[in-house]
Amino acid sequence: MKNLLLILICLPMIGFGQNLAIGDTYQGGIIFYLDGSGGGLIAAPTDQATVNDFPEWGCIGTAISGADGLILGTGAQNTIDIENGCTTSGTAADICSNLILGGFSDWFLPSIGELETMYLNIGSGSNIGNFVSTKYWSSTEKDDNNAWSWEFSSGYQDDDSKVSNKYVRAIRAFSNITNINEQQISIEKRIIKIFDVFGRESNNKNQ
């Protein structure tokens, strides 16, 4: 039987990931929540409204259908519902919905649950997010005339008139991040040439 020399080329395909943590700067802002499945929530690095430009929640006297999500993961839909049900420009939700920051345009006004998580993880203590000790609007409506806000000075939920003015901090969601500890490395091997013992190229691939 002829001895054949096989020359293989190995093509590594490595999925590089990152070890992400609360407080990391990532995709346009500061990570304040990780869902354990490669995704999470990011807060804008600065406020979208300041002491010189406090926005209202908007549309007092009008119930906004669907904008009552309380928990993590409901802020984006709340914001969509507010934009659909309240045509007033310059509201807290409208500012976030039209924000383009860090190359991203999918920002939204956080739900009250998302605001609370933001306060607990990057607001209280070290205040990584550089929040002001005052109230921030959430996208969660309470009723026709009131919406929920979060007090960043001492950390509590409050309901306020929709025409009152509050600070605003937009957030966005991210997903499908490969953790470096779980990265998968696969090697694709492809035959490029086969030689016999005399150095002649061979087409025999069955021996």
C-alpha positions as CSV (number, residue, x, y, z in Angstrom):
1,M,0.0,0.0,0.0
2,K,1.3,3.4,-0.9
3,N,2.1,5.7,1.9
4,L,0.5,9.1,1.4
5,L,1.3,12.4,3.0
6,L,-1.7,14.5,3.8
7,I,-1.3,18.3,4.2
8,L,-4.1,19.7,6.2
9,I,-5.1,23.3,6.8
10,C,-6.8,24.0,10.0
11,L,-9.2,26.8,10.1
12,P,-10.0,27.9,13.7
13,M,-13.4,29.5,14.2
14,I,-13.4,31.1,17.6
15,G,-16.3,33.0,19.1
16,F,-14.8,35.6,21.3
17,G,-16.9,37.0,24.1
18,Q,-16.5,39.3,27.0
19,N,-16.8,39.1,30.8
20,L,-19.5,41.7,31.3
21,A,-20.3,43.0,34.8
22,I,-22.6,45.5,36.4
23,G,-21.1,49.0,36.1
24,D,-19.2,48.2,32.9
25,T,-19.3,50.8,30.0
26,Y,-20.8,49.0,27.1
27,Q,-22.7,49.7,23.9
28,G,-23.4,53.3,24.6
29,G,-23.9,53.3,28.3
30,I,-23.5,51.6,31.7
31,I,-24.7,48.1,32.3
32,F,-27.0,48.0,35.3
33,Y,-28.7,44.6,34.8
34,L,-27.5,41.2,33.5
35,D,-30.1,38.5,32.8
36,G,-27.7,35.6,33.1
37,S,-28.3,34.5,29.4
38,G,-26.0,37.0,27.7
39,G,-28.3,40.0,27.8
40,G,-29.1,42.9,30.0
41,L,-30.0,46.5,30.3
42,I,-27.8,49.6,29.8
43,A,-28.4,53.1,31.2
44,A,-27.3,56.2,29.3
45,P,-24.2,57.6,30.9
46,T,-25.9,61.0,31.5
47,D,-29.3,62.4,32.0
48,Q,-31.5,63.3,29.0
49,A,-33.1,66.1,30.8
50,T,-31.5,68.5,33.3
51,V,-32.5,71.2,35.8
52,N,-33.0,73.6,32.9
53,D,-35.1,71.2,30.9
54,F,-37.4,69.1,33.1
55,P,-39.9,67.2,30.9
56,E,-43.5,66.2,31.8
57,W,-44.7,62.7,31.6
58,G,-47.4,64.1,29.3
59,C,-51.1,63.8,28.4
60,I,-52.7,64.4,31.8
61,G,-56.3,63.3,31.9
62,T,-55.7,60.6,29.2
63,A,-55.2,56.9,30.1
64,I,-52.5,55.4,27.9
65,S,-53.5,51.9,27.0
66,G,-50.7,49.4,27.8
67,A,-48.3,51.8,29.5
68,D,-48.7,50.1,32.9
69,G,-45.8,47.6,32.8
70,L,-44.1,47.6,36.2
71,I,-41.3,45.0,36.0
72,L,-38.0,44.5,34.3
73,G,-38.5,44.1,30.5
74,T,-41.6,46.2,30.2
75,G,-40.1,49.7,29.7
76,A,-39.7,49.4,26.0
77,Q,-43.3,48.4,25.4
78,N,-44.5,51.1,27.8
79,T,-42.5,53.7,25.8
80,I,-44.0,52.5,22.5
81,D,-47.5,52.7,24.0
82,I,-46.9,56.2,25.3
83,E,-45.7,57.3,21.9
84,N,-48.7,55.8,20.3
85,G,-51.2,57.2,22.8
86,C,-49.7,60.6,23.5
87,T,-48.8,62.8,20.5
88,T,-47.3,65.6,22.7
89,S,-43.7,66.1,21.7
90,G,-40.9,66.5,24.3
91,T,-42.4,64.2,26.9
92,A,-40.1,62.0,29.0
93,A,-40.9,59.0,26.8
94,D,-40.6,61.0,23.6
95,I,-37.1,62.2,24.5
96,C,-35.9,58.7,25.1
97,S,-37.7,57.2,22.0
98,N,-36.0,59.8,19.7
99,L,-32.6,59.6,21.4
100,I,-29.5,58.6,19.3
101,L,-26.6,58.0,21.6
102,G,-23.4,55.9,21.2
103,G,-24.5,54.9,17.8
104,F,-27.7,53.3,19.1
105,S,-31.3,54.5,18.5
106,D,-33.2,51.9,20.5
107,W,-33.4,53.8,23.8
108,F,-36.5,53.9,25.9
109,L,-37.9,55.3,29.2
110,P,-37.5,52.6,31.9
111,S,-40.4,51.1,33.8
112,I,-40.6,51.7,37.5
113,G,-39.0,48.2,38.1
114,E,-36.1,49.0,35.8
115,L,-35.6,52.4,37.5
116,E,-35.5,50.6,40.9
117,T,-32.9,48.2,39.6
118,M,-30.9,51.0,38.1
119,Y,-31.0,52.8,41.5
120,L,-29.9,49.7,43.4
121,N,-27.1,48.6,41.1
122,I,-25.5,51.8,39.8
123,G,-27.3,54.6,41.7
124,S,-27.1,54.1,45.4
125,G,-23.8,53.8,47.2
126,S,-21.0,54.5,44.7
127,N,-23.5,56.2,42.2
128,I,-21.7,54.9,39.1
129,G,-24.4,56.4,37.0
130,N,-23.9,59.9,38.3
131,F,-27.6,60.3,39.1
132,V,-28.9,63.5,40.7
133,S,-30.6,63.1,44.1
134,T,-34.1,63.8,42.8
135,K,-37.0,62.1,41.1
136,Y,-36.7,60.4,37.7
137,W,-39.7,59.6,35.5
138,S,-40.5,56.0,34.7
139,S,-42.6,54.9,31.8
140,T,-45.2,53.2,34.1
141,E,-48.5,55.0,34.2
142,K,-50.6,54.9,37.4
143,D,-53.9,56.3,36.1
144,D,-55.2,59.1,33.9
145,N,-53.5,61.8,35.9
146,N,-50.5,60.3,37.5
147,A,-47.4,58.2,36.7
148,W,-44.7,56.6,38.8
149,S,-41.3,58.1,39.5
150,W,-38.3,56.9,41.5
151,E,-36.6,59.1,44.1
152,F,-32.8,58.7,43.8
153,S,-32.0,60.6,46.9
154,S,-33.2,58.0,49.3
155,G,-34.7,55.3,47.0
156,Y,-38.4,55.1,47.0
157,Q,-41.3,54.9,44.5
158,D,-43.7,57.8,44.2
159,D,-46.7,58.8,42.1
160,D,-46.7,62.2,40.6
161,S,-49.0,64.4,38.4
162,K,-48.2,63.8,34.7
163,V,-47.6,67.6,34.3
164,S,-44.9,67.7,37.0
165,N,-41.3,67.9,35.8
166,K,-38.8,65.2,36.5
167,Y,-35.3,64.1,35.4
168,V,-35.0,61.5,32.7
169,R,-32.5,58.7,32.1
170,A,-32.9,56.6,29.0
171,I,-32.0,52.9,28.8
172,R,-31.7,50.2,26.2
173,A,-31.5,46.4,26.1
174,F,-28.8,44.1,24.7
175,S,-28.7,40.4,24.0
176,N,-26.8,37.5,22.5
177,I,-23.5,38.2,24.2
178,T,-21.1,35.2,24.3
179,N,-19.4,34.9,27.6
180,I,-15.7,34.3,27.3
181,N,-15.9,31.5,29.9
182,E,-18.4,29.7,27.6
183,Q,-16.8,30.4,24.3
184,Q,-16.9,27.5,21.9
185,I,-13.9,26.8,19.7
186,S,-14.3,24.6,16.7
187,I,-11.6,23.5,14.2
188,E,-12.5,22.9,10.6
189,K,-9.9,20.6,8.9
190,R,-9.7,20.7,5.1
191,I,-7.4,18.6,2.9
192,I,-5.5,20.8,0.4
193,K,-3.0,18.4,-1.1
194,I,-2.0,14.7,-1.0
195,F,1.4,13.3,-1.9
196,D,2.7,9.8,-2.3
197,V,6.1,8.7,-0.9
198,F,7.9,9.9,-4.1
199,G,6.6,13.4,-3.7
200,R,4.1,13.1,-6.4
201,E,0.7,14.7,-6.0
202,S,-2.0,12.1,-5.7
203,N,-5.8,12.3,-6.1
204,N,-6.3,9.2,-4.1
205,K,-8.3,10.2,-1.0
206,N,-9.5,6.8,0.1
207,Q,-6.3,5.4,1.6
